Each structure stands twice: as structure tokens, then as C-alpha cells.
């Protein structure tokens, strides 16, 4: 589990000054139950990213439906907390709600990384089926940690970026590969690349300084980080996997809300999930076009490269099943067939 880091004074003031209000209803301060509740929500991605725009709509709908009774303040781009700290701070109640990248939690439990196995799930329809199948497992694991899953939205299919053309897996050897979770790191190791773990908020700088020059990520992330301003100007639309983000809420904070407000939050969350998946589909097309407009070569993988990627995908799936046990095997069985 990621250790909590010392917060800057401005961040610490936000967390300590407001967290108690978000948890107070019904917790010994009955007067606060009649007042508007304000929650703090850190998110890892820029304000213009489709995930963040979807969340912004979600919090606006909650505020409107509750007539200001619940206000959720969004802090995008890691401005309040970096991605590795969000899950822990929601669990402790230092913030009441936050967005996480599920595969980044794979070290906590392999089930969180099911959607980052290469070429097991490669399209939106299959990705939605995987979410339906895995949701009870994910929700149960989060519930044991005092967390509630509100909604989950997939990233567009992941492609391969590199600073040079790649005809076969061996061409990735020696490149500086960006990892964002255990499966991605293992992929880089298997192809002989040098691994660096880089969060989304740090990616633009890492690309600009040459700390990484290859990665598997979505066209949207390529646009967010303006890869065309770096040496990484080749993109293979391999549609390797569709990892998901999740919006989590501190269960104690949620249960402290009036029942009508809880229902409002759950209804808005269901709508945010539906809307978010549609936004993801739209973002996939528009971001790929944006890469092309800015001079990035958008290429199809050669048969040799695709065969090599599938072999590595099979290896990663076997390793993951061994760690995930019976739940993992049951989860993957319909997709492997």
C-alpha cells in the first residue's frame, strides 16, 4: 500500500479544515446534519480530460439535485493529492471522495488489474462485460477497506507509442518504457525495456526530458501530454486493453448523508458511468485524429509485432491467474474462450 506523504501547507489546510465536516453528520454534531455538506475530491487528470469533465458534470448534478445540500469540490490534475495517495486518503477520510486508476491498485489485490491484461479484452463491448463480471469482486474488496465504489469508466483502448518505428517486439529492447501499474511494468520487463513508473500528471515532463521514450497508453493520454512536442511521434493503434478508472467514496461519509441524498448520489453515479463510457468512445476517435493532425504517425502493427504482443499477453494472463486464484480464473474464463 502506498505510504502517505507529507502534504504542503495549502493542501494540509484543505484536508484538515473540511474533512471533519464531510464526516460529521450523525457523528456527535447533530447541528451539522442540517447544514450543507462539502466534500473534497482529488482527481489525477487535467480539467479537460474526459474523465474529469464527466466528474464535473456528476458533481454539478448532485449539487443541483440536493439543492446545494451536498457540494463536491473537484481538484483536478493531482493538484490536491497525487494519484498514488488518493485511495489511501479517501479510506482514512482525509478526503471524502476521489478518482483512482484501478490497475494501480493491483499490488493490493490482483483483481484490480484484470482490465490491464493484454489482448484479453480489446473492445468496448467486451470491456463493459468485464466490468459487469468484476464489479461485485471489486466492490467487495473496496468495502472491506471502508470504501464504496460509485462508478467506473474505461479509458480508450491502449496503443503503443515509441520514438522509432517498431516492427517486432525486439525493437522495444533498450527503450525507456513508462509503467503505470504492475502489469505494464511486467510487460516492459518482458520486452527488455528500461522501466520508469510515471503518473499521468508527470508524463509531459518525463517525455520532454527523455526519461521515457516508449509506453502503452491511450490516444487521449498522448493528447493530454502533447507527445508531438517530444521525440515520441509514432503510435500503433494495437488496442491492447481498456483499463478503468473508479470513483470511490469513504463509506462512513456516505452513510452519514441523509437517505435521500445517498439515493441522489447513487443515481447520479449510475448516470455518470453511462455517460462516461460514451465519452470514452468519443474521446478515442477524436484523440486519434488529434494525434494525426499534430504530426504523429498513427500506424497499424505488423503481423510480427502483433504476434509477439499476443504471446506476451498470454504470459501475463497466466501469471495473473496464478496470483488471482479462483476468482481470477472465473473472471477470465468467458473472455479467454
C-alpha positions in Angstrom: 0.0 0.0 0.0 1.3 3.4 -0.9 2.6 5.4 2.1 1.2 8.8 2.7 3.5 11.7 2.0 3.8 15.0 3.9 1.4 17.5 2.3 2.2 21.1 1.5 0.6 23.5 4.0 -2.0 24.6 1.5 -3.1 21.0 0.8 -3.0 20.1 4.5 -5.3 23.1 5.3 -7.9 21.9 2.8 -7.8 18.3 4.1 -7.9 19.1 7.9 -10.2 22.1 7.6 -13.0 20.4 5.7 -12.7 16.6 6.2 -14.4 16.7 9.5 -17.4 18.4 8.1 -17.8 15.8 5.4 -17.9 13.0 8.1 -19.8 14.8 10.8 -23.4 14.2 10.0 -24.7 11.9 12.7 -21.3 11.7 14.3 -21.9 13.6 17.5 -22.5 17.0 15.9 -26.2 16.9 15.0 -26.4 20.6 14.1 -24.1 20.0 11.1 -26.6 17.5 9.7 -28.9 20.4 8.9 -26.2 22.3 7.1 -24.8 21.9 3.6 -22.1 19.3 3.4 -18.9 19.9 1.4 -16.7 17.1 0.2 -13.2 17.4 -1.3 -12.5 15.3 -4.4 -8.9 14.9 -5.8 -8.6 13.6 -9.3 -5.4 12.7 -11.2 -6.1 14.1 -14.6 -6.3 17.5 -16.3 -9.6 19.5 -16.2 -10.0 19.0 -20.0 -9.7 15.2 -19.8 -13.0 13.4 -20.5 -12.8 11.6 -17.1 -12.6 14.9 -15.3 -15.3 16.6 -17.4 -17.6 13.6 -16.7 -16.9 14.0 -12.9 -17.5 17.7 -13.1 -21.0 17.0 -14.6 -21.6 14.4 -11.9 -20.9 16.8 -9.0 -23.0 19.6 -10.6 -25.9 17.2 -10.9 -25.5 16.2 -7.3 -25.4 19.8 -6.1 -28.5 20.7 -8.2 -30.5 17.7 -7.1 -29.7 18.2 -3.5 -30.3 22.0 -3.8 -26.8 22.6 -2.5 -27.1 20.2 0.4 -24.1 18.3 -0.9 -21.3 20.2 -2.6 -18.3 18.2 -4.0 -15.2 20.3 -4.8 -13.1 18.8 -7.6 -9.3 19.3 -7.5 -8.1 18.1 -10.9 -4.7 17.2 -12.2 -3.2 16.0 -8.9 -3.5 19.5 -7.5 -4.6 18.3 -4.1 -3.2 14.8 -4.0 -1.1 12.8 -6.4 -2.7 9.7 -7.8 -0.8 7.2 -5.6 -2.2 8.9 -2.4 -5.8 9.3 -3.4 -7.1 5.9 -2.5 -5.5 5.9 1.0 -6.7 9.4 1.8 -10.3 8.5 0.9 -10.0 5.4 3.1 -8.9 7.5 6.1 -11.5 10.2 5.5 -8.9 12.9 4.9 -10.9 13.5 1.7 -14.4 12.0 1.2 -14.3 11.1 -2.4 -11.7 10.6 -5.2 -10.9 9.1 -8.5 -8.3 6.3 -8.9 -6.8 4.2 -11.6 -7.8 0.6 -10.8 -4.8 -1.2 -12.3 -2.6 0.9 -10.0 -4.2 -1.0 -7.0 -3.1 -4.4 -8.4 -0.4 -4.9 -5.8 -3.2 -4.6 -3.2 -5.3 -7.3 -4.9 -4.8 -8.8 -8.4 -8.5 -8.4 -9.2 -8.0 -4.7 -9.6 -5.7 -5.4 -12.6 -7.9 -7.7 -14.6 -8.6 -5.0 -17.2 -4.9 -4.4 -17.9 -4.1 -7.8 -19.3 -3.1 -7.5 -23.0 -5.5 -8.7 -25.6 -7.9 -10.4 -23.2 -10.4 -7.6 -23.7 -9.8 -5.3 -26.7 -13.1 -3.5 -27.4 -15.7 -1.6 -25.5 -18.4 -4.2 -25.5 -16.1 -6.8 -24.0 -14.8 -4.2 -21.6 -18.3 -3.5 -20.4 -18.9 -7.2 -19.9 -15.7 -7.4 -17.8 -16.9 -4.5 -15.6 -20.2 -6.3 -15.1 -18.5 -9.5 -14.1 -15.8 -7.9 -11.9 -17.9 -5.2 -10.2 -19.0 -7.5 -7.3 -15.4 -8.6 -6.7 -14.1 -5.1 -6.8 -16.8 -3.6 -4.7 -16.4 -6.3 -2.0 -12.6 -5.7 -1.8 -13.2 -1.9 -1.5 -15.9 -2.4 1.1 -13.6 -4.3 3.3 -11.4 -1.2 3.3 -14.2 1.1 4.2 -14.7 2.3 0.6 -17.7 2.3 -1.7 -17.5 2.0 -5.5 -19.7 4.7 -7.1 -18.9 4.3 -10.8 -16.2 3.1 -13.1 -15.3 4.3 -16.7 -12.9 2.8 -19.2 -10.1 4.5 -20.9 -10.0 4.2 -24.7 -8.1 1.1 -26.0 -4.3 1.4 -25.2 -1.8 1.9 -28.0 1.9 1.6 -28.3 4.0 4.8 -28.5 7.7 4.9 -29.4 10.4 7.2 -30.6 11.0 4.9 -33.6 9.1 2.5 -35.7 8.6 -0.9 -34.2 8.3 -3.9 -36.4 8.7 -6.6 -33.8 9.0 -6.9 -30.0 12.8 -7.0 -30.2 12.7 -3.4 -31.4 11.5 -2.3 -28.0 14.6 -3.6 -26.3 16.6 -0.8 -24.7 13.9 1.8 -24.9 12.8 3.7 -21.8 9.3 2.4 -21.1 6.7 4.1 -19.0 4.8 2.0 -16.5 1.7 3.0 -14.6 1.0 -0.3 -12.8 2.3 -3.8 -12.2 1.1 -5.4 -15.5 2.5 -2.6 -17.6 5.8 -2.9 -15.7 5.9 -6.6 -16.3 5.3 -6.0 -20.0 8.2 -3.7 -20.2 10.5 -6.2 -18.4 9.5 -9.0 -20.8 10.4 -6.9 -23.9 13.7 -5.8 -22.4 12.9 -2.2 -21.9 14.1 0.1 -19.1 11.1 0.7 -16.8 10.1 4.0 -15.1 6.9 4.4 -13.2 5.4 7.7 -14.3 2.0 9.1 -13.2 -0.2 11.0 -15.7 0.5 14.4 -14.0 4.2 13.8 -14.5 4.1 12.3 -18.0 4.6 15.5 -20.1 7.8 16.4 -18.3 9.1 12.8 -18.4 8.6 12.7 -22.2 10.1 16.2 -22.7 13.2 15.3 -20.7 13.6 11.9 -22.4 13.0 10.0 -19.2 10.7 7.8 -21.2 10.5 7.3 -25.0 8.0 4.5 -25.2 4.8 3.5 -23.5 1.5 1.7 -23.8 -1.4 4.2 -23.2 -4.4 5.7 -24.8 -4.6 8.2 -27.6 -6.2 10.5 -25.0 -3.2 10.4 -22.8 -1.0 11.1 -25.8 -3.0 14.3 -26.5 -3.1 15.3 -22.8 0.7 15.1 -22.7 1.3 16.6 -26.2 3.6 13.8 -27.4 4.1 15.6 -30.7 6.3 18.1 -28.8 8.7 15.3 -27.9 10.6 12.6 -29.7 7.8 10.1 -29.3 6.0 10.6 -32.6 5.0 7.0 -33.6 1.7 5.5 -32.3 0.5 1.9 -33.0 -3.3 1.5 -32.5 -2.9 -2.0 -31.1 -5.9 -1.8 -28.8 -4.1 -3.8 -26.2 -6.5 -3.4 -23.2 -9.1 -0.9 -21.8 -8.1 -0.1 -18.2 -10.7 1.6 -16.0 -10.8 4.5 -13.5 -13.1 4.3 -10.5 -14.7 6.9 -8.3 -14.6 5.9 -4.7 -16.3 7.4 -1.6 -15.5 6.9 2.0 -18.3 4.6 3.2 -18.6 6.3 6.6 -19.0 9.7 4.9 -21.6 8.3 2.5 -23.6 6.7 5.2 -23.6 9.9 7.2 -25.7 11.6 4.4 -29.5 11.6 4.6 -31.0 8.7 2.8 -32.5 10.9 0.1 -29.0 12.4 -0.6 -27.5 8.9 -0.7 -30.1 7.9 -3.3 -29.3 11.1 -5.3 -25.6 10.3 -5.3 -26.1 6.7 -6.4 -28.5 7.8 -9.2 -26.0 10.5 -10.4 -23.2 7.9 -10.3 -25.2 5.5 -12.5 -25.7 8.2 -15.0 -22.1 9.3 -14.8 -21.0 5.7 -15.6 -23.3 5.5 -18.6 -22.2 9.0 -19.8 -18.6 8.3 -19.2 -18.4 5.2 -21.3 -19.9 7.2 -24.2 -17.5 10.0 -23.7 -14.6 7.5 -23.7 -15.8 6.2 -27.1 -15.9 9.7 -28.5 -12.6 10.6 -27.0 -10.9 7.6 -28.6 -11.8 8.8 -32.1 -11.2 12.5 -31.5 -7.8 12.0 -29.8 -6.5 9.7 -32.5 -7.4 12.3 -35.1 -5.7 15.0 -33.0 -2.5 12.9 -32.9 -2.6 12.7 -36.7 -3.2 16.5 -37.1 -0.1 17.2 -35.0 2.2 15.0 -37.0 2.2 11.8 -35.0 2.4 8.7 -37.2 -0.7 6.5 -36.5 0.3 3.1 -37.8 -1.1 -0.5 -37.8 1.0 -3.1 -36.1 2.9 -5.5 -38.3 1.9 -9.2 -38.1 5.2 -9.9 -36.3 4.6 -7.2 -33.7 1.0 -8.3 -33.1 2.0 -12.0 -32.7 4.7 -11.0 -30.3 2.3 -8.9 -28.3 -0.2 -11.7 -28.1 2.4 -14.1 -26.8 3.4 -11.7 -24.0 -0.3 -11.1 -23.3 -0.8 -14.9 -22.8 2.2 -15.0 -20.4 0.9 -12.1 -18.4 -2.5 -13.7 -18.2 -1.1 -16.9 -16.8 1.0 -15.1 -14.2 -2.0 -13.0 -13.2 -4.3 -16.0 -12.8 -1.8 -17.7 -10.6 -1.8 -14.7 -8.3 -5.6 -14.0 -8.5 -6.7 -17.6 -7.7 -10.2 -18.9 -8.2 -11.8 -15.5 -8.6 -9.4 -14.6 -11.3 -9.8 -17.8 -13.2 -13.6 -17.5 -13.1 -13.4 -13.9 -14.2 -11.3 -14.5 -17.2 -12.7 -17.8 -18.4 -15.5 -16.3 -20.6 -13.1 -13.9 -22.3 -10.4 -16.4 -23.0 -12.8 -18.7 -24.8 
